[in-house]
Amino acid sequence: MLTYAGRRVLVSLPVLVVASVLVFALVRGVGPDPAAKYRDSRDPHAYQEARADLGLDRPIVVQYGDWLGHFVVGQWGESTDTGRSVSSEIGSALWETLQLAFWAAAVSAAVALLIGTYSGTRTGSAGDHVLTALAFAGLAVPTFWFGLVVIHFLGYELQQLLGTDQPLFYSVPVDTGGGPVEYFRHLALPVLVVSVQLVAGWSRYLRAAMADTMRTDFVRAARARGVPRRRLVVRHGLRNSLTALVTTMAVDIGALVAGLIVTEKVFSIRGMGTVFLDALGAGDTPVLLTWLMVAGAAVVVCNLVADLLYAVLDPRVRLA
């Protein structure tokens, strides 16, 4: 297992290097000019001096090597928009996004396992048809619209119904002190919005995999030997079906680091999505470069975790 894990880590490193090249080329090639604000300066030499100070007059290969070397050791520079260190900007935003992504993924995985297992072992039943319709509705609903609906009904209307001074669930960040209850009151609505589409997609993948697994010869043979249904579903059906779901979950969870822009805007959460939009609008190149690398690294790490989970769920992967 350790040898397999080491091989997967070594394979992931070149991917990160290639990603860094693409990110740097993208931002330097078509991204905003960090020295653009000096173009209209009264000093005719201000623009060229700013480019020289930022190292933009050097060859692109030299710029990339300098930036990569600083990035690896954690020297990410300062934001050209706010003046704050990029590490503090990205760090605080990443923490907000990771909290939302973690709870959304945890809730979605638990619900998707229940729905996918039920539908996969009872294909064609009335319950399966109802859950399938709800899954398609969850995939089709726009995140922005659903977020506003949730805020209106679970934030405003529920408060009016209960007749309380404060809403049961907060729709924007509010400083109410600490405590786990207040913590989940802030996260409940955005987690619900993110989880709807995750549950819909993951449950459909698991349903299809479970339906195929339950029709295999080894499951039929186990059923003929009198294996209890619960053991048959959990040990034989679910374990062999999870490998088909792991990739989708890993890609989706990695994408959550950079893909919660709409949800964060609706609920006024200053996460990775909000920081990206602000940096893009301000032409903040140091933040954009770091943001893209962190988002890309999250996808690579999640795929690495998926590869390791493959080896746990199916030992034949390690042998291959």
C-alpha positions, 0 to 999 in steps of 0.5 A: 500500500505504501509503495502504491501511495508513493507512486501516486504522489510521484505521478501527481508532482509533474501534474502540479508543475504543468498546472503551474506553467499553464496558470502562469502563462494564462495570467501573464498572457491574457490576464490583467497588466499589473502595471496598468494603473501607471499608464495614465500617470503624468510621469511618462516613465512611470509605467516602465518603471513600474514594470521594472519594479514588478519584474515584468521587463524580464524574459517570461521564463525568468519571471516564471522561475522567480514566481514558482520559487517564491510560491513554493516557499510560501512567499506569495507577495502582496495584493496590488489592490488591498496591500495585504499579504496574499497569504492572508487573503487566500488563507482566510478565504480558503478557510471560509470555503473549506468549512462550507465545502466540508459540511456540504460534502459530508451531508451530501455523501451521507444522503447520497449513500442512502438514496443511491443504495435504496434506488439501486436495490429497488430499481423500478419501484415507486420510491425509485421513480420519486427519487429519480424525479427529485434528483433531476429536479435538483440537477436542473435548479439554478443555484442563484434562484434556489439560494434566494428561495431558501433565504426567503422561506427558511430565513424570512418566512420561517421567522415570521411564522415562529414570531422570533426576533432573530431568524432560525437560520442566518442568510448573511454572516452575523457576529453573534458570538461563538458556540456550535449552535450559532456556527451551524445556524450560519452554515445551514442554508448555504450547505443546503444549497450546495448539497442539493446538486451534489446529492442529486448527482452522487445518488444517480451515480451510486444508483447506476453502480448498485443496480449493475452490481446487484445483477452480477453473478457473484451477488446472485451466487451469494444470494443463493447461498443464503447470505442475509440481504443487509450483508449482501447489500452493504458488503457485496453491493455497496463496497463494489459500487463505491469505486464508481462513485469515488472519482466523481466525488473527488472531482466535485469536492476539489471543484468546490474550492473554486466553484462556490462563487454563486453560493458565496455571493448569495450568502455574502461569504468572503470565500475563494469565489468572492476573492477571485471575483474581486481580484479579477475586477481589480486586475490583482495579478498576485492574488489571481496567480496564487488563487489559480494554483491553490484551486488547481492543487486542490483538484490534484490532491482530491484526485490523489485521495481518490486513487488511494481510496481505490486501493482501499476499496479494491485491492486489485488496484494495488496489484495492477 
